[in-house]
Amino acid sequence: MYKKILITGGSGFLGRNIIPICKKDYKVLAPRSKTFDLYDYKKTLSYLKRHKPDLIIHGAAYYGGININVEEPANLFHHNTLMTTNLFEAAAKTGVEKIISIGSACAYPGDIVGDMKEEDFWSGPMHHSVIGYGSSKKIQLIAQESYYKQYGLKGNHLALTNLYGPHDVFTEYRSHVVPALIKRFSDERSNPSITNWGDGSAIREFIYVKDAAQAICKFIELEHDLQPVNIGTGVGTSIKELAELTGKYMNYQGALKWDTTKPNGVPRKVLNISRMREKIPNFKPIDFEVGLKLTIDWYLENKKEADARK
């Protein structure tokens, strides 16, 4: 059994939900970037030498929705790849036993028809809309395989679907579709119509952030296995349905319009979760509508705080 766990990105959207779960059974390290700078290899190495974690959950990431993926593919690739390579190199040199790497459905090929299965991970190129971020997540898995082969650094690679929930990033530039829509409906609730990107046909899968954190923590004591494991619900929702549900729960009375000059992104992104069910059979995420309502209620009660988070 592991004793001391380091969580990268511990102050972030996902990390802050992982910490309280891990604290029940382990000593947890969740340093801020001022004391644990993953962009600086020497500082990363120094921190690991001093604190000697047994296991690392690598959740730190530079990320965002379709806006940032279109505008900053190189930044997404560079920041995430640099953090990953520095962490794995330092971990291998300091006796870390295992890294649970938080991957993404964005790393899958963009032309998959049907649900995304783990065996399809390397079957083709990613969709052009997520090439920078998706490539950085593929490199995470390459790092895991390489450092296990050379140094015996064990691990699991978890490919997460879209997260949503309280404390997400709601600013338009960096937000994913759920928080972006919630903020838009809140800010424009008096407008006779609200215009959304694309035509609404794109299908996405969503998992409540607390559920994702629970799933991740269940892998701490599971055996080393570098075949990716999808973490999601296996349920797809069209962006049009999502907008309609958000409007319903926020009591919006106006019309929904669609700007078809804006991109839809990948037409369909839903994970096959058969392997997840085999690995963690007792894991049952909440229904999307329940989680969406919880997220909306939290946002409306904490709008000032939520809008200030970058």
N, C-alpha and C positions, 0 to 999 in steps of 0.2 A: 504493500500500500504506500502511496506517495504521501509525503508529509508537508512539503512546502511548494506552493504553486504560485507562479508569476503570471499575471494577466496583463498582456499588453493592450493598450487602448482601454484601460480600466475606467477612465472618466468619460468614455464615450457612450453612445446610445446602447450598444450591446453589452459592453464591458460592465457598466454600472448595474446591469441585471444579472450578470454572471457572479459578481463578487459576493453578494449575500448568500447565494446557494453554496458556493465553495467554502465560505467561512464556517458553515455548519460542521464540516469534517476535516478541514485543512487550515494550515497557516497560509494566509494569502498576502502576496506582495502585489500592489497595484500602484506603482510609482507614476507620477506625472512626468511629462517630457523634460521638465527642467532638471530632474535628477536621473532620468533614464532616456537619453536621446538616441532613438533608433537610427537617426540619420548619421550618427557619429560612431564608427566602429569601435574606436578606443574607449569611448565612454560606455558603450554597450558592454564591451568585454569587462571593463572595470567593475560595473555594477554586478554582473553575473559572478565575477570572482568573489566579491564581497558578500553577496547574499545567498549564493549557492542554492537556487531552486532545483527541485527534483523534476518538475514538469512545468511546461509553459503552455498557456492557451494564447495563441497569437491572433488577437482580434484587432490590433491597431491597423488602421487603413485610412487612406485619403480617398474619399468616395463622394458620390452624389447621384442625382437623377439624370435625365436625358440632356438637360442643359449643359451640365459640366462635362458629360461624356462627349458632347459635340464640340465644345469650346476648348477643352483641356485634355485631349487624349495623351499627349506626351507627359504632362504633369502627373496624370494618374498612373501611367506606366512607371515613370521615374521614381516617384515618391514611394510607391508600394514595393517596387522591386528592390530599391535601396534598403528599405526597412527589413524586408525578408532576408536578403543576403547577409546583411550585418548581423541579424539575430541568429541565423542558423550557424554562421561561422563562429560567432562567440559562444553559442550554446555547445557546439561540438568541442570547443577548447576548454570548457569549464565543467564538464561532467554532467550536464543536463541529460536526463534519461529519456525524456519523451516530449514531443511538441504536438499539440493538437492545433492544426492549422485551419483557420476559418476561410474557406474558399467561397465561391460564388457560382450561381447558375449562369452568370455572364460568361464564364469560361467555356461553356458548351458551344458546339458548332451552331451557326445561325440558321441552318437550313433543315434542322430536324423536324420531321413530321410526326406528330403525336407527342407523348410524354418523353421527357429527357431521361434516358437510362445511363447509368454509370459506364456501361460498356461503350457508349457512344462518345465518351469524353474526348477522345483523340481522333474522331472520325472525319473531321473537316474543319474549315476555318470558322472563326467567330463572326458574328454579325458586325458589319462595319461601324454600327453606332456605338459599340462597346469595346472596340479593338484595344484601346489602351488599358482600360481597367481589366478586361477579361484576360488579356495576355499576362498582366501582372499576377493574376490569380493562378493561371496555368503554371507560371514560373514557381509559385509556392509549392506546387506538387512536385515539380522537377527538383527543387531544392530538397524536399523531403526524401525523395528517392535517392538522390545523390549523396546526401549526408548519412543516410542509413547504410548505403553500400560501402562508403569509405570509413565512417566512424561508428557505425552501429547505433546512431541516434534514432530511436523509435518514434512512431507517430501515428496519427490518424488525420485524414483530410476530409473535411466536411464541406460539402457544396450547399450553401444556404440559398433559399429562395428569398424574395423580397420581404424585408422586415418592416413592421409598423408598430406604433404604440406610443405611450407617453414618453416625453423627453427626446423625441426624434428631432431632426433638423427641419424646421418649417419655412425657412427663408427660401424664396422661389428659386434662386440660382442653384443651390445645392440640394434641395429637397427631392425625395422620390415622389411618386405620383400620389400616394395616400396623403401625406402631410401637405403637399402642394395644393391638392383639391380642398382639403379642410380649411387651409388658410384663405384660399381664393373665395370660397363660399362665405367665410366669415367677413372678409374685407369688402366683398361686393354684394352682401345680402340685400341691400336696398336697390340694386340695379335691376332693370327689367329683364336682362339676359346676362348669362355668363358664358364666355367663349373658352373652350378647352383645345389643347393641341391635338392634331390628327383627326381621324374620323370616328374614334371610339371603338374600333373593331379589334384592336390588339387585346390579347388575352394574357393576363398575368395571374400569378399565384402569390398569396400573402400569408405570412406566419407572424403571429403576435410575438413581440420581442421577448416577453417573459417565457413563453413556450420554447422559443429557440434557445434561450439560455439554459433552460432545464434539459433540453435534448443534448446540448454540448457537454454539460457537466456529467451526463450519464456515460460519456466516453472516457472519462478520466481513468477508470479502473478496467476498461475493456482492453483486450489484447491489441498489440501492434498490428496494423493493417493499412497499407497505403493505397488500396483501391478506394477511390472516392466513395463517400456515402452521402446521398442527397438528404437534406433536412428541409422538410416542408410539410404541406398538408395534402398535396396531390389534387387540389381543387382549383380550377381556373375560374377567373372572373373577368369579363370584358371591361375595358376602361369605361365604356358607356354605362354598364351596370353599376360600376363603382361610383361614377358621377351621380347617377340617379339615387343610389343609396345615400351618398353623402348629402345630397340636397334634401332628401327625405328626413334624415336625422337632424339636419340643421334648419328644418322648416323653411327652406327656400321656396318661394312661390313663383319665381320667374322662369324664363325659358333657357334651355341648354342649347348652345350652338357649338359648332366644331370648325376649327381652322385647318382645312385640309392641305394648306401650304406647309404646315409643320409636320415633322416626321412622326410616324407611329412607333418606330423602333422595331424590334423583333416581332413578327406577327403573333407568335404564340410562345410562351415560356412557362411551362408547367412541368414539375419534376415527377418522375416515377419514384415512389417512396417504398418500394418493396424491400430493398436492403435495409433501410432504416427500421422498418417494422420487424425485420429479423433480428437486428442488433439490439433494439430497445423496444421490445414488444408492448410494454406497458405505457408507452408515451402516447398521450392523446391531446393534441392541441385544441384550443377552443374554436368554436365556430367563428367564421370571419365577421359576420354581422354583429356578433356579441363584442368582439375585439374592436371593431370599427366604432361602435357606440361608446365603448370605454375610452377610446382615443379621442373622439370628438368631445366628450364630456371633460376630459382632462385638459384639452387645449382651451376650451372656452373658460375654464376656471383659472387657467394659468397662461393666458394669451400673452401678457407682457413678457413673462419669462421665456416662453416658447419662441416668440418673435425675435428675441435678443440673441438666441443661440445661433451661432454661425457654423 
